[in-house]
Amino acid sequence: MRFWDDENEQMKEEDVEQLQLERLQSTLNRAYKNVPFYKKQFDAADIDPGALGSVGDIHKLPFTTREDLGSNYPYGLFALPLRDIVRISSSTGTTPQPVVVGYTKSDLKIRSALTARFLTAGGAVDTDVVQICLNPGLLNWGRALKEGAEEIGASVMPMSHMSTSKQLMAMEDYKTSVLLTTPSYAMHMIEVMKTTGTKADALALKAMMVVGEALPREVRNGLESTLEVDVTAAYGLSDVTGPGIAYECMEKDGLHISEDHFLVEIVNVDENTPCAPGEEGEVVLTTLTAKAFPLIRFKTGDLASKMTRACPCGRTLMRMSGITGYSGEVLTIRGVKVHPAQIGRIIDRIAQNFSPRFLIHLYRENYQDMIEIWLEVNDAVFSDEVKVLEGMLRHLGEQILEILGLHTTIRLVEAETIEQHLARSGGVVDDR
């Protein structure tokens, strides 16, 4: 069996460890020399980045958090000057400041190769027509997927703002054979197919690769049986890198980690100690080949476990489970990671006259994540003119869409409703 990257996808374990150590040492030295944040981190911990004798020593290094990404906005974590950066992308992140990521030409080439790796593992070939349907908040991923599909020579329909019915029409007319989307949007498409009369046998789909969200077994089974396609998943980080960190093969039993480019740890959420294989913990990521934007022990907030048994597909890369949950307060909505405080800051900036308490209500409608913002009604609200209030609410929805890429419904509710849920939910009512 041939893969997209035979040499690296079938490396021996000892070769993987040696390659990882060499690349890790290079990354640490470059970060220490060129990124003041990491120099300060290592010096404070009295760590010599050149002294790590094995990959297992990585636990001696400090973590990088999402707060660190925000506090070093915009270029504080870049390891190269801007003259060497050929692309700058920005995502909302989960802090007051956006996360700004830089790429060199070699970074983009590697990202495309990694994306091509997971697309071919899911069955995509150069004769396929690939259609990308993602939430606007995953625009950076849309670019990576487009470039990866082009890398294998496929024809690509990039992300667009077409309605679901128009997406289905294009899928049928253009003979789309591979769909790249989130699990929830794929299920939503099935519901829309019922209303538009689109028949599964009228589509040319053969495969679907899903990203951005967990893929429950029942969702996979529903998609495969309804659309008669193979569904595989990939894992990545929407705010700092592309979707090719780990990916499923056709065995659909765990995700192969691209160990030649990433060092993945699973650590206990409470104690930050290594988890045994099969034990659930937080995914901690270290980049091994990123030149412009190296990350060292980045705490993703995603929960998973490592797997040790060999995969029948022939790939020797270590596998991890699919994402089983999330730690902390970070929410994943349509594949986009959001912290409740981000919404609070938008509300405070717009509703300066009364700064209401609020709740975030998450639910599902036709399999899609929906988000409502419940704002407390108080005397300041009633004292405002109706037109002013309506304008403020409209502006709030527009700002959340612009900043976070999420459509929201804004509801005014009484103080009793806020108090009823606030203590119990911590500000988030998740009915998904």
Contacts in CASP RR format, 6 or more apart in sequence:
PFRMAT RR
TARGET T0000
AUTHOR 0000-0000-0000
METHOD contacts of the structure
MODEL  1
MRFWDDENEQMKEEDVEQLQLERLQSTLNRAYKNVPFYKKQFDAADIDPG
ALGSVGDIHKLPFTTREDLGSNYPYGLFALPLRDIVRISSSTGTTPQPVV
VGYTKSDLKIRSALTARFLTAGGAVDTDVVQICLNPGLLNWGRALKEGAE
EIGASVMPMSHMSTSKQLMAMEDYKTSVLLTTPSYAMHMIEVMKTTGTKA
DALALKAMMVVGEALPREVRNGLESTLEVDVTAAYGLSDVTGPGIAYECM
EKDGLHISEDHFLVEIVNVDENTPCAPGEEGEVVLTTLTAKAFPLIRFKT
GDLASKMTRACPCGRTLMRMSGITGYSGEVLTIRGVKVHPAQIGRIIDRI
AQNFSPRFLIHLYRENYQDMIEIWLEVNDAVFSDEVKVLEGMLRHLGEQI
LEILGLHTTIRLVEAETIEQHLARSGGVVDDR
1 313 0 8 1.000
1 314 0 8 1.000
3 9 0 8 1.000
3 10 0 8 1.000
3 117 0 8 1.000
3 120 0 8 1.000
3 121 0 8 1.000
3 315 0 8 1.000
4 113 0 8 1.000
4 116 0 8 1.000
4 117 0 8 1.000
4 119 0 8 1.000
4 120 0 8 1.000
4 121 0 8 1.000
4 152 0 8 1.000
5 113 0 8 1.000
5 117 0 8 1.000
8 260 0 8 1.000
9 117 0 8 1.000
9 256 0 8 1.000
9 315 0 8 1.000
9 316 0 8 1.000
9 317 0 8 1.000
10 314 0 8 1.000
10 315 0 8 1.000
10 316 0 8 1.000
11 19 0 8 1.000
11 259 0 8 1.000
11 260 0 8 1.000
11 316 0 8 1.000
11 317 0 8 1.000
12 316 0 8 1.000
13 316 0 8 1.000
16 259 0 8 1.000
16 260 0 8 1.000
16 316 0 8 1.000
16 317 0 8 1.000
16 318 0 8 1.000
17 54 0 8 1.000
17 55 0 8 1.000
19 260 0 8 1.000
20 55 0 8 1.000
20 259 0 8 1.000
20 260 0 8 1.000
20 263 0 8 1.000
20 288 0 8 1.000
21 52 0 8 1.000
21 53 0 8 1.000
21 54 0 8 1.000
21 55 0 8 1.000
23 260 0 8 1.000
23 288 0 8 1.000
23 289 0 8 1.000
24 52 0 8 1.000
24 55 0 8 1.000
24 58 0 8 1.000
24 263 0 8 1.000
24 286 0 8 1.000
24 288 0 8 1.000
25 49 0 8 1.000
25 50 0 8 1.000
25 52 0 8 1.000
27 286 0 8 1.000
27 287 0 8 1.000
27 288 0 8 1.000
27 289 0 8 1.000
27 290 0 8 1.000
27 294 0 8 1.000
27 296 0 8 1.000
28 49 0 8 1.000
28 50 0 8 1.000
28 52 0 8 1.000
28 61 0 8 1.000
28 296 0 8 1.000
29 49 0 8 1.000
29 50 0 8 1.000
30 79 0 8 1.000
30 291 0 8 1.000
30 294 0 8 1.000
31 38 0 8 1.000
31 39 0 8 1.000
31 49 0 8 1.000
31 79 0 8 1.000
31 294 0 8 1.000
31 296 0 8 1.000
32 38 0 8 1.000
32 39 0 8 1.000
32 42 0 8 1.000
32 49 0 8 1.000
33 39 0 8 1.000
34 78 0 8 1.000
34 79 0 8 1.000
34 80 0 8 1.000
35 76 0 8 1.000
35 77 0 8 1.000
35 78 0 8 1.000
35 79 0 8 1.000
35 294 0 8 1.000
36 76 0 8 1.000
37 68 0 8 1.000
37 72 0 8 1.000
37 76 0 8 1.000
37 77 0 8 1.000
38 294 0 8 1.000
38 296 0 8 1.000
41 61 0 8 1.000
41 62 0 8 1.000
42 48 0 8 1.000
42 49 0 8 1.000
42 61 0 8 1.000
42 62 0 8 1.000
44 62 0 8 1.000
45 60 0 8 1.000
45 61 0 8 1.000
45 62 0 8 1.000
47 60 0 8 1.000
47 61 0 8 1.000
47 62 0 8 1.000
52 58 0 8 1.000
52 60 0 8 1.000
55 263 0 8 1.000
58 263 0 8 1.000
58 265 0 8 1.000
58 286 0 8 1.000
58 297 0 8 1.000
59 265 0 8 1.000
59 273 0 8 1.000
59 274 0 8 1.000
61 296 0 8 1.000
61 297 0 8 1.000
62 297 0 8 1.000
63 272 0 8 1.000
63 284 0 8 1.000
63 297 0 8 1.000
63 298 0 8 1.000
63 299 0 8 1.000
64 295 0 8 1.000
64 296 0 8 1.000
64 297 0 8 1.000
64 298 0 8 1.000
64 299 0 8 1.000
65 298 0 8 1.000
65 299 0 8 1.000
66 93 0 8 1.000
66 94 0 8 1.000
66 95 0 8 1.000
66 239 0 8 1.000
66 299 0 8 1.000
66 330 0 8 1.000
67 95 0 8 1.000
68 77 0 8 1.000
69 77 0 8 1.000
69 93 0 8 1.000
69 95 0 8 1.000
69 99 0 8 1.000
69 239 0 8 1.000
69 240 0 8 1.000
70 93 0 8 1.000
70 95 0 8 1.000
70 96 0 8 1.000
70 97 0 8 1.000
70 98 0 8 1.000
70 99 0 8 1.000
71 95 0 8 1.000
71 97 0 8 1.000
73 97 0 8 1.000
73 98 0 8 1.000
73 99 0 8 1.000
73 100 0 8 1.000
74 97 0 8 1.000
74 98 0 8 1.000
74 100 0 8 1.000
75 82 0 8 1.000
75 100 0 8 1.000
77 293 0 8 1.000
77 294 0 8 1.000
77 295 0 8 1.000
78 85 0 8 1.000
78 102 0 8 1.000
78 292 0 8 1.000
78 293 0 8 1.000
79 291 0 8 1.000
79 292 0 8 1.000
79 293 0 8 1.000
79 294 0 8 1.000
80 104 0 8 1.000
80 291 0 8 1.000
80 292 0 8 1.000
84 104 0 8 1.000
84 291 0 8 1.000
84 292 0 8 1.000
85 102 0 8 1.000
85 103 0 8 1.000
85 104 0 8 1.000
85 292 0 8 1.000
86 103 0 8 1.000
86 104 0 8 1.000
86 105 0 8 1.000
86 108 0 8 1.000
87 102 0 8 1.000
87 103 0 8 1.000
87 108 0 8 1.000
88 100 0 8 1.000
88 101 0 8 1.000
88 102 0 8 1.000
88 103 0 8 1.000
89 100 0 8 1.000
89 101 0 8 1.000
89 102 0 8 1.000
89 103 0 8 1.000
89 140 0 8 1.000
89 143 0 8 1.000
90 98 0 8 1.000
90 99 0 8 1.000
90 100 0 8 1.000
90 101 0 8 1.000
91 98 0 8 1.000
91 99 0 8 1.000
91 101 0 8 1.000
91 137 0 8 1.000
91 140 0 8 1.000
91 238 0 8 1.000
91 239 0 8 1.000
91 240 0 8 1.000
92 98 0 8 1.000
92 99 0 8 1.000
92 137 0 8 1.000
92 239 0 8 1.000
92 336 0 8 1.000
92 338 0 8 1.000
92 342 0 8 1.000
92 403 0 8 1.000
92 404 0 8 1.000
92 405 0 8 1.000
93 99 0 8 1.000
93 239 0 8 1.000
93 337 0 8 1.000
93 339 0 8 1.000
93 342 0 8 1.000
94 239 0 8 1.000
94 330 0 8 1.000
94 337 0 8 1.000
94 338 0 8 1.000
94 339 0 8 1.000
94 342 0 8 1.000
95 339 0 8 1.000
95 342 0 8 1.000
96 342 0 8 1.000
96 345 0 8 1.000
99 239 0 8 1.000
99 240 0 8 1.000
101 140 0 8 1.000
101 240 0 8 1.000
101 241 0 8 1.000
101 292 0 8 1.000
101 293 0 8 1.000
102 292 0 8 1.000
102 293 0 8 1.000
103 111 0 8 1.000
103 292 0 8 1.000
103 293 0 8 1.000
104 291 0 8 1.000
104 292 0 8 1.000
106 291 0 8 1.000
107 289 0 8 1.000
107 290 0 8 1.000
107 291 0 8 1.000
107 292 0 8 1.000
107 293 0 8 1.000
108 147 0 8 1.000
110 261 0 8 1.000
110 289 0 8 1.000
110 290 0 8 1.000
111 144 0 8 1.000
111 147 0 8 1.000
111 148 0 8 1.000
111 241 0 8 1.000
111 242 0 8 1.000
111 244 0 8 1.000
112 144 0 8 1.000
112 147 0 8 1.000
112 148 0 8 1.000
112 150 0 8 1.000
112 151 0 8 1.000
113 148 0 8 1.000
113 151 0 8 1.000
114 242 0 8 1.000
114 244 0 8 1.000
114 245 0 8 1.000
114 258 0 8 1.000
114 261 0 8 1.000
115 144 0 8 1.000
115 145 0 8 1.000
115 147 0 8 1.000
115 148 0 8 1.000
115 149 0 8 1.000
115 151 0 8 1.000
115 242 0 8 1.000
115 243 0 8 1.000
115 244 0 8 1.000
116 148 0 8 1.000
116 149 0 8 1.000
116 151 0 8 1.000
116 152 0 8 1.000
117 244 0 8 1.000
117 247 0 8 1.000
117 258 0 8 1.000
118 209 0 8 1.000
118 232 0 8 1.000
118 234 0 8 1.000
118 243 0 8 1.000
118 244 0 8 1.000
118 247 0 8 1.000
118 248 0 8 1.000
119 130 0 8 1.000
119 145 0 8 1.000
119 148 0 8 1.000
119 149 0 8 1.000
119 152 0 8 1.000
119 154 0 8 1.000
119 178 0 8 1.000
119 209 0 8 1.000
120 152 0 8 1.000
121 232 0 8 1.000
121 247 0 8 1.000
121 248 0 8 1.000
121 249 0 8 1.000
121 250 0 8 1.000
121 256 0 8 1.000
121 315 0 8 1.000
122 207 0 8 1.000
122 209 0 8 1.000
122 230 0 8 1.000
122 232 0 8 1.000
122 247 0 8 1.000
122 248 0 8 1.000
122 249 0 8 1.000
122 250 0 8 1.000
123 178 0 8 1.000
123 206 0 8 1.000
123 207 0 8 1.000
123 230 0 8 1.000
123 232 0 8 1.000
123 250 0 8 1.000
124 130 0 8 1.000
124 149 0 8 1.000
124 152 0 8 1.000
124 154 0 8 1.000
124 178 0 8 1.000
124 207 0 8 1.000
124 209 0 8 1.000
125 152 0 8 1.000
125 154 0 8 1.000
126 152 0 8 1.000
126 153 0 8 1.000
126 154 0 8 1.000
127 154 0 8 1.000
128 149 0 8 1.000
128 154 0 8 1.000
128 155 0 8 1.000
128 177 0 8 1.000
128 178 0 8 1.000
128 206 0 8 1.000
128 207 0 8 1.000
129 154 0 8 1.000
129 155 0 8 1.000
129 156 0 8 1.000
129 157 0 8 1.000
129 174 0 8 1.000
129 175 0 8 1.000
129 176 0 8 1.000
129 177 0 8 1.000
129 178 0 8 1.000
129 204 0 8 1.000
130 145 0 8 1.000
130 149 0 8 1.000
130 154 0 8 1.000
130 155 0 8 1.000
130 156 0 8 1.000
130 157 0 8 1.000
130 176 0 8 1.000
130 177 0 8 1.000
130 178 0 8 1.000
130 179 0 8 1.000
130 180 0 8 1.000
131 157 0 8 1.000
131 167 0 8 1.000
131 170 0 8 1.000
131 171 0 8 1.000
131 174 0 8 1.000
131 176 0 8 1.000
131 178 0 8 1.000
131 179 0 8 1.000
131 180 0 8 1.000
132 142 0 8 1.000
132 145 0 8 1.000
132 146 0 8 1.000
132 149 0 8 1.000
132 156 0 8 1.000
132 157 0 8 1.000
132 158 0 8 1.000
132 159 0 8 1.000
132 180 0 8 1.000
132 181 0 8 1.000
133 159 0 8 1.000
133 167 0 8 1.000
133 179 0 8 1.000
133 180 0 8 1.000
133 181 0 8 1.000
133 185 0 8 1.000
133 189 0 8 1.000
134 141 0 8 1.000
134 142 0 8 1.000
134 145 0 8 1.000
134 159 0 8 1.000
134 180 0 8 1.000
134 181 0 8 1.000
134 182 0 8 1.000
134 185 0 8 1.000
134 211 0 8 1.000
135 182 0 8 1.000
135 185 0 8 1.000
135 334 0 8 1.000
135 335 0 8 1.000
135 336 0 8 1.000
135 405 0 8 1.000
135 406 0 8 1.000
136 159 0 8 1.000
136 161 0 8 1.000
136 401 0 8 1.000
136 405 0 8 1.000
137 238 0 8 1.000
137 334 0 8 1.000
137 335 0 8 1.000
137 336 0 8 1.000
137 404 0 8 1.000
137 405 0 8 1.000
137 406 0 8 1.000
138 182 0 8 1.000
138 211 0 8 1.000
138 212 0 8 1.000
138 238 0 8 1.000
138 334 0 8 1.000
138 335 0 8 1.000
138 336 0 8 1.000
139 159 0 8 1.000
140 238 0 8 1.000
140 242 0 8 1.000
141 211 0 8 1.000
141 212 0 8 1.000
141 238 0 8 1.000
141 242 0 8 1.000
141 243 0 8 1.000
142 158 0 8 1.000
142 159 0 8 1.000
142 180 0 8 1.000
144 242 0 8 1.000
144 243 0 8 1.000
144 244 0 8 1.000
145 180 0 8 1.000
145 211 0 8 1.000
145 243 0 8 1.000
146 156 0 8 1.000
146 158 0 8 1.000
146 159 0 8 1.000
149 156 0 8 1.000
149 178 0 8 1.000
149 180 0 8 1.000
150 156 0 8 1.000
154 178 0 8 1.000
157 170 0 8 1.000
157 174 0 8 1.000
157 176 0 8 1.000
160 167 0 8 1.000
162 170 0 8 1.000
164 188 0 8 1.000
164 189 0 8 1.000
164 192 0 8 1.000
165 192 0 8 1.000
165 195 0 8 1.000
165 196 0 8 1.000
167 189 0 8 1.000
168 189 0 8 1.000
168 192 0 8 1.000
168 193 0 8 1.000
168 196 0 8 1.000
168 198 0 8 1.000
170 176 0 8 1.000
171 179 0 8 1.000
171 203 0 8 1.000
171 205 0 8 1.000
172 198 0 8 1.000
172 202 0 8 1.000
172 203 0 8 1.000
175 204 0 8 1.000
176 203 0 8 1.000
176 204 0 8 1.000
176 205 0 8 1.000
177 204 0 8 1.000
177 205 0 8 1.000
177 206 0 8 1.000
177 207 0 8 1.000
178 205 0 8 1.000
178 206 0 8 1.000
178 207 0 8 1.000
178 208 0 8 1.000
178 209 0 8 1.000
179 186 0 8 1.000
179 205 0 8 1.000
179 207 0 8 1.000
179 208 0 8 1.000
179 209 0 8 1.000
179 229 0 8 1.000
180 208 0 8 1.000
180 209 0 8 1.000
180 210 0 8 1.000
180 211 0 8 1.000
181 189 0 8 1.000
181 208 0 8 1.000
181 210 0 8 1.000
181 211 0 8 1.000
182 210 0 8 1.000
182 211 0 8 1.000
182 212 0 8 1.000
182 213 0 8 1.000
182 334 0 8 1.000
182 335 0 8 1.000
183 210 0 8 1.000
183 213 0 8 1.000
183 214 0 8 1.000
183 215 0 8 1.000
183 216 0 8 1.000
183 219 0 8 1.000
183 220 0 8 1.000
183 223 0 8 1.000
183 233 0 8 1.000
184 213 0 8 1.000
184 334 0 8 1.000
184 364 0 8 1.000
184 367 0 8 1.000
184 368 0 8 1.000
184 369 0 8 1.000
185 334 0 8 1.000
185 367 0 8 1.000
185 368 0 8 1.000
186 208 0 8 1.000
186 210 0 8 1.000
186 223 0 8 1.000
186 231 0 8 1.000
187 219 0 8 1.000
187 222 0 8 1.000
187 223 0 8 1.000
187 366 0 8 1.000
187 367 0 8 1.000
187 368 0 8 1.000
188 366 0 8 1.000
188 367 0 8 1.000
188 368 0 8 1.000
190 223 0 8 1.000
190 226 0 8 1.000
190 227 0 8 1.000
190 367 0 8 1.000
191 366 0 8 1.000
191 367 0 8 1.000
192 198 0 8 1.000
192 366 0 8 1.000
193 199 0 8 1.000
193 200 0 8 1.000
200 226 0 8 1.000
200 227 0 8 1.000
200 228 0 8 1.000
201 228 0 8 1.000
203 227 0 8 1.000
205 227 0 8 1.000
205 228 0 8 1.000
205 229 0 8 1.000
206 229 0 8 1.000
206 230 0 8 1.000
207 229 0 8 1.000
207 230 0 8 1.000
207 231 0 8 1.000
207 232 0 8 1.000
208 223 0 8 1.000
208 227 0 8 1.000
208 229 0 8 1.000
208 230 0 8 1.000
208 231 0 8 1.000
208 232 0 8 1.000
209 231 0 8 1.000
209 232 0 8 1.000
209 233 0 8 1.000
209 234 0 8 1.000
210 231 0 8 1.000
210 232 0 8 1.000
210 233 0 8 1.000
210 234 0 8 1.000
211 233 0 8 1.000
211 234 0 8 1.000
211 235 0 8 1.000
211 236 0 8 1.000
211 243 0 8 1.000
211 335 0 8 1.000
212 236 0 8 1.000
212 238 0 8 1.000
212 243 0 8 1.000
212 332 0 8 1.000
212 335 0 8 1.000
213 323 0 8 1.000
213 332 0 8 1.000
213 334 0 8 1.000
213 335 0 8 1.000
214 322 0 8 1.000
214 323 0 8 1.000
214 324 0 8 1.000
214 325 0 8 1.000
215 231 0 8 1.000
215 233 0 8 1.000
215 322 0 8 1.000
220 231 0 8 1.000
220 252 0 8 1.000
223 229 0 8 1.000
223 231 0 8 1.000
224 230 0 8 1.000
224 231 0 8 1.000
230 250 0 8 1.000
231 252 0 8 1.000
232 247 0 8 1.000
232 248 0 8 1.000
232 249 0 8 1.000
232 250 0 8 1.000
232 252 0 8 1.000
233 247 0 8 1.000
233 248 0 8 1.000
233 255 0 8 1.000
233 322 0 8 1.000
234 243 0 8 1.000
234 244 0 8 1.000
234 245 0 8 1.000
234 246 0 8 1.000
234 247 0 8 1.000
234 248 0 8 1.000
234 255 0 8 1.000
235 243 0 8 1.000
235 244 0 8 1.000
235 245 0 8 1.000
235 246 0 8 1.000
235 247 0 8 1.000
235 255 0 8 1.000
235 302 0 8 1.000
235 304 0 8 1.000
235 320 0 8 1.000
235 322 0 8 1.000
235 323 0 8 1.000
236 242 0 8 1.000
236 243 0 8 1.000
236 244 0 8 1.000
236 245 0 8 1.000
236 246 0 8 1.000
237 245 0 8 1.000
237 285 0 8 1.000
237 300 0 8 1.000
238 335 0 8 1.000
238 336 0 8 1.000
238 337 0 8 1.000
239 337 0 8 1.000
240 293 0 8 1.000
240 295 0 8 1.000
240 298 0 8 1.000
241 287 0 8 1.000
241 290 0 8 1.000
241 295 0 8 1.000
244 258 0 8 1.000
245 257 0 8 1.000
245 258 0 8 1.000
245 262 0 8 1.000
245 264 0 8 1.000
245 285 0 8 1.000
246 255 0 8 1.000
246 256 0 8 1.000
246 257 0 8 1.000
246 258 0 8 1.000
246 264 0 8 1.000
246 319 0 8 1.000
246 320 0 8 1.000
247 255 0 8 1.000
247 256 0 8 1.000
247 258 0 8 1.000
248 254 0 8 1.000
248 255 0 8 1.000
248 256 0 8 1.000
249 256 0 8 1.000
249 311 0 8 1.000
249 313 0 8 1.000
249 315 0 8 1.000
250 313 0 8 1.000
251 311 0 8 1.000
251 312 0 8 1.000
251 313 0 8 1.000
253 311 0 8 1.000
253 319 0 8 1.000
254 307 0 8 1.000
254 311 0 8 1.000
254 319 0 8 1.000
254 320 0 8 1.000
254 321 0 8 1.000
254 322 0 8 1.000
255 319 0 8 1.000
255 320 0 8 1.000
255 321 0 8 1.000
255 322 0 8 1.000
256 311 0 8 1.000
256 315 0 8 1.000
256 317 0 8 1.000
256 318 0 8 1.000
256 319 0 8 1.000
257 264 0 8 1.000
257 317 0 8 1.000
257 318 0 8 1.000
257 319 0 8 1.000
257 320 0 8 1.000
258 317 0 8 1.000
259 317 0 8 1.000
259 318 0 8 1.000
260 288 0 8 1.000
260 289 0 8 1.000
261 287 0 8 1.000
261 288 0 8 1.000
261 289 0 8 1.000
262 285 0 8 1.000
262 286 0 8 1.000
262 287 0 8 1.000
262 288 0 8 1.000
263 285 0 8 1.000
263 286 0 8 1.000
263 288 0 8 1.000
264 283 0 8 1.000
264 284 0 8 1.000
264 285 0 8 1.000
264 286 0 8 1.000
264 306 0 8 1.000
264 318 0 8 1.000
264 320 0 8 1.000
265 274 0 8 1.000
265 283 0 8 1.000
265 284 0 8 1.000
265 285 0 8 1.000
265 286 0 8 1.000
265 297 0 8 1.000
266 274 0 8 1.000
266 275 0 8 1.000
266 279 0 8 1.000
266 280 0 8 1.000
266 281 0 8 1.000
266 282 0 8 1.000
266 283 0 8 1.000
266 284 0 8 1.000
266 304 0 8 1.000
266 305 0 8 1.000
266 306 0 8 1.000
266 320 0 8 1.000
267 273 0 8 1.000
267 274 0 8 1.000
267 275 0 8 1.000
267 281 0 8 1.000
267 282 0 8 1.000
267 284 0 8 1.000
268 274 0 8 1.000
268 275 0 8 1.000
268 279 0 8 1.000
268 281 0 8 1.000
268 282 0 8 1.000
269 281 0 8 1.000
269 282 0 8 1.000
269 303 0 8 1.000
269 327 0 8 1.000
275 281 0 8 1.000
275 305 0 8 1.000
275 306 0 8 1.000
277 305 0 8 1.000
277 306 0 8 1.000
277 307 0 8 1.000
277 308 0 8 1.000
278 305 0 8 1.000
278 306 0 8 1.000
278 307 0 8 1.000
278 321 0 8 1.000
279 305 0 8 1.000
280 303 0 8 1.000
280 304 0 8 1.000
280 305 0 8 1.000
280 321 0 8 1.000
280 324 0 8 1.000
281 303 0 8 1.000
281 304 0 8 1.000
281 305 0 8 1.000
281 327 0 8 1.000
282 299 0 8 1.000
282 300 0 8 1.000
282 301 0 8 1.000
282 302 0 8 1.000
282 303 0 8 1.000
282 327 0 8 1.000
283 300 0 8 1.000
283 301 0 8 1.000
283 302 0 8 1.000
283 303 0 8 1.000
283 304 0 8 1.000
283 320 0 8 1.000
283 323 0 8 1.000
284 297 0 8 1.000
284 298 0 8 1.000
284 299 0 8 1.000
284 300 0 8 1.000
285 295 0 8 1.000
285 297 0 8 1.000
285 298 0 8 1.000
285 300 0 8 1.000
286 295 0 8 1.000
286 296 0 8 1.000
286 297 0 8 1.000
286 298 0 8 1.000
287 293 0 8 1.000
287 294 0 8 1.000
287 295 0 8 1.000
287 296 0 8 1.000
301 326 0 8 1.000
301 327 0 8 1.000
301 328 0 8 1.000
301 330 0 8 1.000
302 323 0 8 1.000
302 325 0 8 1.000
302 326 0 8 1.000
302 327 0 8 1.000
303 323 0 8 1.000
303 324 0 8 1.000
303 325 0 8 1.000
303 326 0 8 1.000
303 327 0 8 1.000
304 320 0 8 1.000
304 321 0 8 1.000
304 322 0 8 1.000
304 323 0 8 1.000
304 324 0 8 1.000
305 320 0 8 1.000
305 321 0 8 1.000
305 324 0 8 1.000
306 318 0 8 1.000
306 319 0 8 1.000
306 320 0 8 1.000
306 321 0 8 1.000
307 318 0 8 1.000
307 319 0 8 1.000
307 320 0 8 1.000
307 321 0 8 1.000
308 318 0 8 1.000
310 316 0 8 1.000
311 319 0 8 1.000
326 332 0 8 1.000
329 339 0 8 1.000
329 340 0 8 1.000
329 341 0 8 1.000
329 428 0 8 1.000
330 337 0 8 1.000
330 338 0 8 1.000
330 339 0 8 1.000
331 337 0 8 1.000
331 338 0 8 1.000
331 339 0 8 1.000
331 340 0 8 1.000
331 360 0 8 1.000
331 362 0 8 1.000
331 428 0 8 1.000
331 430 0 8 1.000
332 338 0 8 1.000
333 362 0 8 1.000
333 369 0 8 1.000
333 371 0 8 1.000
333 406 0 8 1.000
334 368 0 8 1.000
334 369 0 8 1.000
334 406 0 8 1.000
336 404 0 8 1.000
336 405 0 8 1.000
336 406 0 8 1.000
338 404 0 8 1.000
338 406 0 8 1.000
340 360 0 8 1.000
340 427 0 8 1.000
340 428 0 8 1.000
342 403 0 8 1.000
342 404 0 8 1.000
343 358 0 8 1.000
343 360 0 8 1.000
343 373 0 8 1.000
343 400 0 8 1.000
343 404 0 8 1.000
344 358 0 8 1.000
346 396 0 8 1.000
346 399 0 8 1.000
346 400 0 8 1.000
346 403 0 8 1.000
347 355 0 8 1.000
347 356 0 8 1.000
347 358 0 8 1.000
347 373 0 8 1.000
347 375 0 8 1.000
347 396 0 8 1.000
348 355 0 8 1.000
349 399 0 8 1.000
350 392 0 8 1.000
350 395 0 8 1.000
350 396 0 8 1.000
350 399 0 8 1.000
351 375 0 8 1.000
351 392 0 8 1.000
351 396 0 8 1.000
353 380 0 8 1.000
353 384 0 8 1.000
354 378 0 8 1.000
354 380 0 8 1.000
354 381 0 8 1.000
354 384 0 8 1.000
356 375 0 8 1.000
356 376 0 8 1.000
356 377 0 8 1.000
356 378 0 8 1.000
356 381 0 8 1.000
357 375 0 8 1.000
357 376 0 8 1.000
357 415 0 8 1.000
357 418 0 8 1.000
357 422 0 8 1.000
358 373 0 8 1.000
358 374 0 8 1.000
358 375 0 8 1.000
358 376 0 8 1.000
358 418 0 8 1.000
358 427 0 8 1.000
359 373 0 8 1.000
359 374 0 8 1.000
359 413 0 8 1.000
359 417 0 8 1.000
359 418 0 8 1.000
359 421 0 8 1.000
359 422 0 8 1.000
359 425 0 8 1.000
359 427 0 8 1.000
359 428 0 8 1.000
359 429 0 8 1.000
360 371 0 8 1.000
360 372 0 8 1.000
360 373 0 8 1.000
360 374 0 8 1.000
360 427 0 8 1.000
360 428 0 8 1.000
360 429 0 8 1.000
361 371 0 8 1.000
361 372 0 8 1.000
361 373 0 8 1.000
361 374 0 8 1.000
361 429 0 8 1.000
361 431 0 8 1.000
362 369 0 8 1.000
362 370 0 8 1.000
362 371 0 8 1.000
362 372 0 8 1.000
362 428 0 8 1.000
362 429 0 8 1.000
362 430 0 8 1.000
362 431 0 8 1.000
362 432 0 8 1.000
363 370 0 8 1.000
363 372 0 8 1.000
363 431 0 8 1.000
363 432 0 8 1.000
364 370 0 8 1.000
364 431 0 8 1.000
364 432 0 8 1.000
369 432 0 8 1.000
370 409 0 8 1.000
371 406 0 8 1.000
371 407 0 8 1.000
371 408 0 8 1.000
371 409 0 8 1.000
372 408 0 8 1.000
372 409 0 8 1.000
372 410 0 8 1.000
372 411 0 8 1.000
373 396 0 8 1.000
373 397 0 8 1.000
373 400 0 8 1.000
373 408 0 8 1.000
373 409 0 8 1.000
373 410 0 8 1.000
373 411 0 8 1.000
374 411 0 8 1.000
374 412 0 8 1.000
374 413 0 8 1.000
374 417 0 8 1.000
374 418 0 8 1.000
375 381 0 8 1.000
375 393 0 8 1.000
375 410 0 8 1.000
375 411 0 8 1.000
375 412 0 8 1.000
375 413 0 8 1.000
376 412 0 8 1.000
376 413 0 8 1.000
376 414 0 8 1.000
376 415 0 8 1.000
376 417 0 8 1.000
376 418 0 8 1.000
377 412 0 8 1.000
377 413 0 8 1.000
377 414 0 8 1.000
377 415 0 8 1.000
378 415 0 8 1.000
381 389 0 8 1.000
381 412 0 8 1.000
384 392 0 8 1.000
393 410 0 8 1.000
393 412 0 8 1.000
396 410 0 8 1.000
397 408 0 8 1.000
397 410 0 8 1.000
400 406 0 8 1.000
400 408 0 8 1.000
401 407 0 8 1.000
401 408 0 8 1.000
421 427 0 8 1.000
421 429 0 8 1.000
END
